[in-house]
Amino acid sequence: MKLERAGRYFAYAVALFGSLLVSQQIIETYQKMASTTYNTYPFIYALIACSIFMGFLIGLDVLLGEAKKKGRWKINFEKFIFIAFPASFFIFKNFIPLPEFMSRQVLPPPFMFYVNPEMLTVFAVILGYSFCTGFYKDKS
């Protein structure tokens, strides 16, 4: 029994770290392309997608544990409202076109406060983890 669980965790670790290495190669490829073409959007999209996928893989163990339980699937709306929605806002806030800011230089509104761009991957991992662990089975 313990050997089976150890094998399952070993396979999970190999899949997790293997996908981490593959995503690192994808990100490096897009980063090189961005440095030669000066088009950073494909790099940013690849970075976001790989980070969300990594967050999903981290939470996959919880989702598979819930799948073994009996009951009906439910959605944890509180997790989506208070964790996933703010994380997605911080990820995609720079992609939201606001017409009043596109034509002239003005200060952004207070709700568009500054977040360090390096934190983009952290918010994307949080978003992927929240999506994966936001579902549970109710016994009733």
Secondary structure, DSSP 8 states (H G I E B T S, - for coil): -HHHHHHHHHHHHHHHHHHHHHHHHHHHHHHHHHHHH---HHHHHHHHHHHHHHHHHHHHHHHHHHHHS-SEEEE-HHHIIIIIHHHHHHHHGGG---HHHHSS-----GGG----GGGHHHHHHHHHHHHHHSEEEE--
